[in-house]
Amino acid sequence: MLKGVVPRAVILLSGGLDSTTALAIARGEGRDCYALTVRYGQLHVCELAAAERVGRALGVVEHRVLTLDLSPLAPSALTSPDLAVPKDRSLEEIGAPGDVPITYVPARNTVLLALALAWAETLAAEEIWVGVNVLDASGYPDCRPAFVDAFQALADVATRRGGFQIRAPLIAMTKAEIIAAGQRLGVDYGLTHSCYDPIDDRACGRCDACHLRRKGFTEAGVVDPTRYAT
C-alpha cells in the first residue's frame, strides 16, 4: 500500500447485527468501505432495507445491491416458503454440536465471498470483510475459521494479482462481545435486522436469530432496540 493512500475494503453487508459491526470496525480502522448486499432469494426483504439504512449511517463510499437467486439450487427455510423456520428452540438446541438447522443456505457464504472478491479485484481493494462468527451462531459450516482460511487460500490463487486479505474480525466473538464492540464504535443497532421470519417488519422473537440477538443484548448489558412481535 502506498503511503498516504487510504486502503479500500469490500464489506459483505446483510443489514444484520454482525455484518454491521464488521463494517463499523473496518471504518474505524480507516478503510474506505464499499458495501455489497446480495438479494439471494431470501423470502423477507427487511434485511435489504436494513442494509441500506446501515450503509447510509456508516458512510460507505458505495453500496451495491446484487440479485443472484440461489433458491432453485440452495433450498432453505430462508429461501423456500415450503420449509418452516424453526421456532422456540432452546439455546442448548441452537448451539448443539453438529446441528445445522434448515435455515442454512447451502454454499451461501462461498458464493457471497466470491462476488465480493470479484468486486474487490475490480476496485483494487486490498481487503474483504465478512461478519461471520463461530460462537453464538446456528452451527452453519460456512461460519467456521476453517472456511475463512480456505477461502483466503482460494483468493490467493484465483485472481490475477492476488494479495487480498479476508477479514473476519468477529469469528471468535460472542454476540455480547460483538454488541459491546459496536457500542464502542457508536453503532445504532436499531437500524439492523436479524430475524428469520419477521411479522409486519417486526422481529418474530421466536426464531434462532431472535433468541441469539436477545441473549447478546442481555449479556452485554445493553438495551435491545429490536421491535419484537412477541
C-alpha positions as a Markdown table, in Angstrom:
| # | Residue | x | y | z |
|---|---|---|---|---|
| 1 | Met | 0.0 | 0.0 | 0.0 |
| 2 | Leu | 1.4 | 3.4 | -1.0 |
| 3 | Lys | 2.0 | 5.9 | 1.8 |
| 4 | Gly | -1.0 | 8.3 | 2.2 |
| 5 | Val | -3.3 | 6.1 | 0.2 |
| 6 | Val | -6.5 | 5.1 | 2.1 |
| 7 | Pro | -7.0 | 1.3 | 1.8 |
| 8 | Arg | -10.2 | 0.1 | 0.2 |
| 9 | Ala | -12.3 | -2.7 | 1.6 |
| 10 | Val | -15.3 | -4.6 | 0.3 |
| 11 | Ile | -17.8 | -5.4 | 3.1 |
| 12 | Leu | -20.5 | -8.0 | 2.8 |
| 13 | Leu | -23.4 | -6.2 | 4.4 |
| 14 | Ser | -26.6 | -8.1 | 5.1 |
| 15 | Gly | -28.1 | -5.5 | 7.4 |
| 16 | Gly | -27.8 | -7.8 | 10.4 |
| 17 | Leu | -26.0 | -7.2 | 13.7 |
| 18 | Asp | -22.8 | -9.0 | 12.7 |
| 19 | Ser | -22.1 | -7.5 | 9.3 |
| 20 | Thr | -23.0 | -4.0 | 10.6 |
| 21 | Thr | -20.4 | -4.4 | 13.3 |
| 22 | Ala | -17.8 | -5.7 | 10.9 |
| 23 | Leu | -18.5 | -2.6 | 8.7 |
| 24 | Ala | -18.1 | -0.3 | 11.8 |
| 25 | Ile | -14.8 | -1.9 | 12.6 |
| 26 | Ala | -13.5 | -1.5 | 9.1 |
| 27 | Arg | -14.5 | 2.1 | 9.1 |
| 28 | Gly | -12.9 | 2.6 | 12.5 |
| 29 | Glu | -9.6 | 1.2 | 11.1 |
| 30 | Gly | -9.6 | 3.9 | 8.4 |
| 31 | Arg | -10.8 | 1.9 | 5.4 |
| 32 | Asp | -12.8 | 3.3 | 2.5 |
| 33 | Cys | -15.7 | 0.9 | 2.7 |
| 34 | Tyr | -17.6 | -0.5 | -0.3 |
| 35 | Ala | -20.7 | -2.4 | 0.8 |
| 36 | Leu | -22.1 | -5.4 | -1.1 |
| 37 | Thr | -25.6 | -6.7 | -0.4 |
| 38 | Val | -26.9 | -9.7 | -2.2 |
| 39 | Arg | -30.6 | -10.4 | -2.9 |
| 40 | Tyr | -30.0 | -14.2 | -2.9 |
| 41 | Gly | -33.6 | -15.3 | -2.9 |
| 42 | Gln | -34.4 | -14.7 | 0.7 |
| 43 | Leu | -38.2 | -14.6 | 1.4 |
| 44 | His | -38.1 | -11.5 | 3.5 |
| 45 | Val | -36.5 | -8.2 | 2.3 |
| 46 | Cys | -36.4 | -6.5 | 5.7 |
| 47 | Glu | -32.7 | -7.1 | 5.8 |
| 48 | Leu | -32.2 | -5.4 | 2.5 |
| 49 | Ala | -33.8 | -2.2 | 3.8 |
| 50 | Ala | -31.7 | -2.6 | 6.9 |
| 51 | Ala | -28.5 | -2.8 | 4.9 |
| 52 | Glu | -29.5 | 0.4 | 3.0 |
| 53 | Arg | -30.0 | 2.2 | 6.4 |
| 54 | Val | -26.7 | 0.9 | 7.8 |
| 55 | Gly | -24.8 | 1.8 | 4.7 |
| 56 | Arg | -26.0 | 5.4 | 4.8 |
| 57 | Ala | -25.5 | 5.7 | 8.5 |
| 58 | Leu | -21.9 | 4.4 | 8.4 |
| 59 | Gly | -20.9 | 6.4 | 5.4 |
| 60 | Val | -19.9 | 3.7 | 2.8 |
| 61 | Val | -18.3 | 5.0 | -0.3 |
| 62 | Glu | -20.6 | 2.9 | -2.5 |
| 63 | His | -23.3 | 0.4 | -1.8 |
| 64 | Arg | -24.2 | -2.2 | -4.4 |
| 65 | Val | -27.2 | -4.5 | -4.2 |
| 66 | Leu | -26.8 | -7.5 | -6.5 |
| 67 | Thr | -29.6 | -10.0 | -7.4 |
| 68 | Leu | -28.5 | -13.6 | -7.6 |
| 69 | Asp | -31.3 | -16.0 | -6.7 |
| 70 | Leu | -29.9 | -19.1 | -5.0 |
| 71 | Ser | -33.3 | -20.6 | -4.1 |
| 72 | Pro | -33.6 | -23.0 | -7.1 |
| 73 | Leu | -30.2 | -24.6 | -6.2 |
| 74 | Ala | -30.0 | -24.0 | -2.4 |
| 75 | Pro | -33.3 | -24.6 | -0.7 |
| 76 | Ser | -33.6 | -23.4 | 2.8 |
| 77 | Ala | -36.2 | -22.1 | 5.2 |
| 78 | Leu | -34.9 | -18.7 | 4.3 |
| 79 | Thr | -35.5 | -19.1 | 0.6 |
| 80 | Ser | -38.4 | -21.6 | 0.3 |
| 81 | Pro | -41.9 | -20.9 | 1.5 |
| 82 | Asp | -42.4 | -24.7 | 1.8 |
| 83 | Leu | -39.9 | -25.0 | 4.6 |
| 84 | Ala | -40.8 | -23.7 | 8.1 |
| 85 | Val | -38.4 | -21.6 | 10.1 |
| 86 | Pro | -37.6 | -23.4 | 13.4 |
| 87 | Lys | -39.2 | -21.6 | 16.4 |
| 88 | Asp | -38.9 | -21.7 | 20.1 |
| 89 | Arg | -35.7 | -23.8 | 20.2 |
| 90 | Ser | -33.7 | -23.6 | 23.4 |
| 91 | Leu | -30.2 | -22.1 | 23.4 |
| 92 | Glu | -28.9 | -25.6 | 24.1 |
| 93 | Glu | -30.6 | -26.8 | 20.9 |
| 94 | Ile | -29.4 | -23.9 | 18.9 |
| 95 | Gly | -25.8 | -24.5 | 19.9 |
| 96 | Ala | -25.8 | -28.3 | 19.9 |
| 97 | Pro | -22.7 | -29.8 | 18.3 |
| 98 | Gly | -23.3 | -31.0 | 14.7 |
| 99 | Asp | -26.7 | -29.3 | 14.5 |
| 100 | Val | -27.1 | -27.5 | 11.1 |
| 101 | Pro | -30.7 | -26.1 | 11.0 |
| 102 | Ile | -32.9 | -25.8 | 8.0 |
| 103 | Thr | -32.2 | -22.1 | 7.9 |
| 104 | Tyr | -28.7 | -22.9 | 6.5 |
| 105 | Val | -28.5 | -21.8 | 2.8 |
| 106 | Pro | -26.1 | -24.2 | 1.1 |
| 107 | Ala | -22.8 | -22.5 | -0.1 |
| 108 | Arg | -24.3 | -19.0 | 0.5 |
| 109 | Asn | -21.1 | -17.6 | 2.1 |
| 110 | Thr | -18.9 | -19.2 | -0.6 |
| 111 | Val | -21.0 | -17.5 | -3.3 |
| 112 | Leu | -21.2 | -14.1 | -1.5 |
| 113 | Leu | -17.4 | -14.1 | -0.8 |
| 114 | Ala | -16.7 | -14.9 | -4.5 |
| 115 | Leu | -18.9 | -12.0 | -5.6 |
| 116 | Ala | -17.1 | -9.7 | -3.1 |
| 117 | Leu | -13.7 | -11.0 | -4.4 |
| 118 | Ala | -14.7 | -10.1 | -8.0 |
| 119 | Trp | -15.7 | -6.5 | -6.9 |
| 120 | Ala | -12.5 | -6.2 | -4.8 |
| 121 | Glu | -10.3 | -7.1 | -7.7 |
| 122 | Thr | -12.1 | -4.6 | -9.9 |
| 123 | Leu | -11.8 | -1.8 | -7.3 |
| 124 | Ala | -8.2 | -2.7 | -6.5 |
| 125 | Ala | -9.3 | -3.2 | -2.9 |
| 126 | Glu | -7.0 | -5.0 | -0.5 |
| 127 | Glu | -9.5 | -6.5 | 1.9 |
| 128 | Ile | -12.8 | -8.3 | 2.0 |
| 129 | Trp | -14.7 | -8.1 | 5.3 |
| 130 | Val | -17.3 | -10.6 | 6.4 |
| 131 | Gly | -19.2 | -10.7 | 9.7 |
| 132 | Val | -19.2 | -14.5 | 10.3 |
| 133 | Asn | -18.7 | -15.9 | 13.8 |
| 134 | Val | -18.5 | -19.4 | 15.1 |
| 135 | Leu | -19.7 | -18.6 | 18.7 |
| 136 | Asp | -23.3 | -17.8 | 19.4 |
| 137 | Ala | -24.1 | -18.9 | 15.8 |
| 138 | Ser | -26.5 | -21.5 | 14.5 |
| 139 | Gly | -24.0 | -24.2 | 13.6 |
| 140 | Tyr | -23.5 | -23.1 | 10.0 |
| 141 | Pro | -20.4 | -24.7 | 8.4 |
| 142 | Asp | -19.5 | -21.6 | 6.4 |
| 143 | Cys | -19.1 | -19.5 | 9.6 |
| 144 | Arg | -16.1 | -21.5 | 10.9 |
| 145 | Pro | -12.4 | -20.4 | 10.9 |
| 146 | Ala | -11.6 | -23.3 | 8.6 |
| 147 | Phe | -13.9 | -21.9 | 6.0 |
| 148 | Val | -12.4 | -18.4 | 6.2 |
| 149 | Asp | -8.9 | -19.9 | 5.9 |
| 150 | Ala | -9.9 | -22.0 | 2.9 |
| 151 | Phe | -11.4 | -19.0 | 1.1 |
| 152 | Gln | -8.3 | -17.0 | 1.9 |
| 153 | Ala | -6.2 | -19.7 | 0.1 |
| 154 | Leu | -8.6 | -19.6 | -2.8 |
| 155 | Ala | -8.4 | -15.8 | -3.1 |
| 156 | Asp | -4.6 | -16.0 | -3.3 |
| 157 | Val | -4.7 | -18.3 | -6.4 |
| 158 | Ala | -8.0 | -17.4 | -8.1 |
| 159 | Thr | -7.3 | -13.8 | -9.0 |
| 160 | Arg | -5.0 | -12.0 | -11.4 |
| 161 | Arg | -2.9 | -10.1 | -8.8 |
| 162 | Gly | -3.7 | -11.9 | -5.5 |
| 163 | Gly | -2.8 | -10.2 | -2.3 |
| 164 | Phe | -6.3 | -10.0 | -0.9 |
| 165 | Gln | -6.9 | -10.4 | 2.8 |
| 166 | Ile | -10.2 | -11.9 | 4.1 |
| 167 | Arg | -11.0 | -10.2 | 7.3 |
| 168 | Ala | -13.4 | -11.9 | 9.7 |
| 169 | Pro | -13.0 | -9.8 | 12.9 |
| 170 | Leu | -15.9 | -11.4 | 14.7 |
| 171 | Ile | -15.0 | -15.0 | 14.1 |
| 172 | Ala | -14.3 | -15.9 | 17.7 |
| 173 | Met | -16.6 | -13.4 | 19.5 |
| 174 | Thr | -19.9 | -14.0 | 21.2 |
| 175 | Lys | -22.9 | -11.9 | 20.4 |
| 176 | Ala | -22.4 | -9.9 | 23.6 |
| 177 | Glu | -18.8 | -9.2 | 22.7 |
| 178 | Ile | -19.9 | -8.1 | 19.2 |
| 179 | Ile | -22.5 | -5.8 | 20.6 |
| 180 | Ala | -20.0 | -4.3 | 23.1 |
| 181 | Ala | -17.6 | -3.7 | 20.2 |
| 182 | Gly | -20.3 | -2.0 | 18.2 |
| 183 | Gln | -21.3 | 0.2 | 21.2 |
| 184 | Arg | -17.8 | 1.5 | 21.5 |
| 185 | Leu | -17.9 | 2.4 | 17.8 |
| 186 | Gly | -21.3 | 4.2 | 18.1 |
| 187 | Val | -23.3 | 1.6 | 16.1 |
| 188 | Asp | -27.1 | 2.1 | 16.2 |
| 189 | Tyr | -28.4 | -1.4 | 16.3 |
| 190 | Gly | -31.9 | -0.1 | 15.9 |
| 191 | Leu | -31.0 | 0.2 | 12.2 |
| 192 | Thr | -30.2 | -3.5 | 11.9 |
| 193 | His | -32.4 | -6.6 | 11.3 |
| 194 | Ser | -31.7 | -10.2 | 12.3 |
| 195 | Cys | -35.0 | -12.1 | 12.3 |
| 196 | Tyr | -35.5 | -15.1 | 10.0 |
| 197 | Asp | -39.3 | -14.7 | 9.9 |
| 198 | Pro | -40.4 | -11.1 | 10.5 |
| 199 | Ile | -44.1 | -10.1 | 11.1 |
| 200 | Asp | -45.0 | -6.8 | 9.6 |
| 201 | Asp | -41.4 | -5.6 | 9.8 |
| 202 | Arg | -41.2 | -6.6 | 13.4 |
| 203 | Ala | -38.9 | -9.5 | 14.6 |
| 204 | Cys | -40.8 | -12.6 | 15.4 |
| 205 | Gly | -38.9 | -13.1 | 18.7 |
| 206 | Arg | -39.1 | -16.9 | 18.4 |
| 207 | Cys | -36.5 | -17.9 | 15.7 |
| 208 | Asp | -32.9 | -18.8 | 16.4 |
| 209 | Ala | -31.7 | -15.5 | 15.2 |
| 210 | Cys | -34.0 | -13.6 | 17.6 |
| 211 | His | -33.0 | -15.8 | 20.5 |
| 212 | Leu | -29.3 | -15.2 | 19.9 |
| 213 | Arg | -29.8 | -11.5 | 19.4 |
| 214 | Arg | -31.8 | -11.1 | 22.5 |
| 215 | Lys | -29.3 | -13.2 | 24.5 |
| 216 | Gly | -26.4 | -11.0 | 23.2 |
| 217 | Phe | -28.0 | -7.7 | 24.3 |
| 218 | Thr | -28.9 | -9.2 | 27.7 |
| 219 | Glu | -25.3 | -10.5 | 28.3 |
| 220 | Ala | -23.8 | -7.2 | 27.1 |
| 221 | Gly | -26.0 | -5.2 | 29.5 |
| 222 | Val | -27.3 | -3.1 | 26.6 |
| 223 | Val | -30.9 | -2.2 | 25.9 |
| 224 | Asp | -32.2 | -4.2 | 23.0 |
| 225 | Pro | -33.7 | -1.8 | 20.4 |
| 226 | Thr | -35.4 | -4.6 | 18.4 |
| 227 | Arg | -39.1 | -4.4 | 17.9 |
| 228 | Tyr | -40.4 | -7.9 | 18.6 |
| 229 | Ala | -43.9 | -9.1 | 17.6 |
| 230 | Thr | -43.9 | -11.4 | 20.7 |
